[in-house]
């Protein structure tokens, strides 16, 4: 099957190759080639600065939990 744009130009580094069929394009993409004009921008090696906020957690106040029901607590 033919590609929609003939020829479709693929680039890798400084090299260019032309593809006319979808199988050619598929093989070039698998080999690391990209369509001219759609090159991936080179990733920047800039370190990300992440700021972590330290949150001081106070322990919850201790409360007494009764296991008795109201009926048991009334002296029955």
C-alpha positions in Angstrom: 0.0 0.0 0.0 1.3 3.5 -0.8 1.9 6.1 1.8 -0.3 9.2 1.6 2.6 11.6 0.9 5.0 10.3 -1.8 7.8 10.1 -1.1 7.8 10.3 2.7 11.2 11.3 3.9 12.7 9.7 7.0 15.7 11.0 8.8 18.1 9.5 11.3 21.0 11.8 12.3 22.2 13.4 9.1 20.9 10.7 6.8 17.7 10.8 4.8 15.8 8.0 3.2 12.7 8.0 1.1 9.8 5.6 1.5 6.9 5.0 -0.9 5.2 2.0 0.8 3.8 1.4 4.3 6.1 -1.6 4.8 9.1 0.5 4.1 7.9 3.1 6.5 7.2 0.5 9.2 10.7 -1.0 8.9 12.4 2.5 9.1 10.4 3.4 12.1 11.3 0.2 13.9 14.9 0.9 13.1 14.7 4.3 14.8 14.0 6.6 11.8 11.5 9.5 12.1 9.5 11.4 9.5 11.2 14.6 8.5 9.6 17.5 10.2 8.4 15.3 13.1 11.7 14.8 14.7 11.6 14.3 18.5 13.1 17.2 20.4 16.2 16.2 22.3 15.5 15.8 26.0 17.0 18.5 28.1 19.3 17.3 30.8 18.1 20.0 33.2 17.7 18.7 36.8 14.3 19.1 38.2 14.1 20.9 41.5 11.5 19.4 43.8 10.6 21.1 47.0 9.3 18.9 49.8 7.3 20.5 52.6 7.8 18.9 56.0 4.6 18.6 57.8 4.8 18.0 61.5 2.1 15.8 62.6 0.8 15.9 66.2 -0.4 12.6 67.7 -4.1 12.4 68.1 -5.4 13.0 71.7 -5.9 9.8 73.6 -9.5 9.1 74.4 -11.0 6.4 76.5 -13.1 3.9 74.6 -15.6 2.0 76.7 -16.6 -1.4 75.6 -19.7 -1.5 77.8 -23.1 -0.6 76.4 -25.4 1.8 78.1 -27.5 -1.0 79.5 -24.4 -2.7 81.1 -23.2 0.5 82.5 -26.4 1.2 84.4 -25.8 -1.7 86.8 -28.2 -4.3 85.4 
